[in-house]
Amino acid sequence: MEHSSDVLIVGAGLAGLAAGRDLARAGLSVRILDKSRGVSGRAATRWLELNGKIVRVDHGAQYFTAKNDQLRILIPDLVKHGIVREWAQGFPILRHNGIKSRTAGHPRYVCPDGMSTLGKVFLQGLESQDTPLPLETKALVVGLHKSDEAGWKVELEDGQVRSGRALVLNMPAPQALELANEWLKPEVRIALQAVRYTPCWAAVLVLEHLPYLDWVGLEIEHPVLAWAALDHTKRAVPDPPVLVLHASAAWSQRHLELSPAEALSQIIEAAQELFGEWVGQCRTAMAHRWRYALPTQTHPWPFLAQDNLVFCGDWCGGPRIEGALESGWATAEYLIEYLKP
């Protein structure tokens, strides 16, 4: 079966969802495809079952900022609806000589129901006239083709085809390059090849108990660890205690091909040396590898376009959640103009 839309978006990360919402509000038909079971990309929330209770844990992006106007004006509504709340205004840093506090900075926001909630806001809509965006999950795209109508067709793993007048690839640049390579102009190919990332191993520890700690998030200067967060402090009901650890970029790169069990064991060992034996006393624990965790060399503009083929994501313009959203909004603005009758 073939479905046709004005705009086909591959990747239900935040940039794709933000683009889709603005395109739909402009009257264009949109269809979003994603290979995973959920939305929001690296703004991910893992649901763990523990003794019949669901524990939500943010194992990807930990928080977001709203420094620029376009996101900042949305914050009051998101707070009003209980979707977002302020978590901190900066984090202390752990160095070899101890924890150093910092003066308060700008707000860091979280979603009490998990960071993936942010993507669901764009998917479902927040304004009265919004309707949910068409979404297909577990839809792995394996090929691209130009259509006879000057649009695009994508082939799914199961052989089905989806088509659109325009195509948005919202995915890490190396994946977009591999998928679209044969159709790219040289300058677009070079721009995609220039993007660089660092990986990150993340560990989630649901703890038996937690000693008193006077921080909710902690930046770390250490050969193995770069970040620790008391994830349960984001939740309306902060039980059970949950510690999220992110390994450093250098360590993650060197140990990229470890199994999750091996990575988890080494991360816990390093954390016990820093914090104490209580770190290893877990009710359950898991590790997840983010191969494209943080763009370190980004494309200078908020999107990359080759006519009706557009690339977006947090590697465009600026990294992290705010950068991803701004990339999606800029992509929508470009396509609304491009697809004008």
Buried (B, 14 or more C-beta within 10 A) or exposed (E): EEBBBBBBBBBBBBBBBBBBBBBBBBEBBBBBBBBBEBBBBBBBBBEBEEEEEEBBBBBBBBBBBBEEEEBEEBBEEBEEEEBBBEBBEBBBBBEEEEBEEEEEEEBBBBBBBBBBBBBBBBBBBEEEEBEEBBBBEEBEBEEBEEBEEEBBBBBBEEEEBBBBBBBBBBBBBBBBBEBBEEBBEEEBBEBBEEBBBBBBBBBBBBBEEBEEBEBBBBBBEBEBBBBBBBBBBBBEEEEBBBBBBBBBBEBBBEBEEBEEEEBBBBBBEBBBEBBEEBBBEBBBBBBBBBEBBBBEEBBEEBBBBBEBBBBBBBBBBBBBBBBBBBBBBBBBBBBBEBBEE
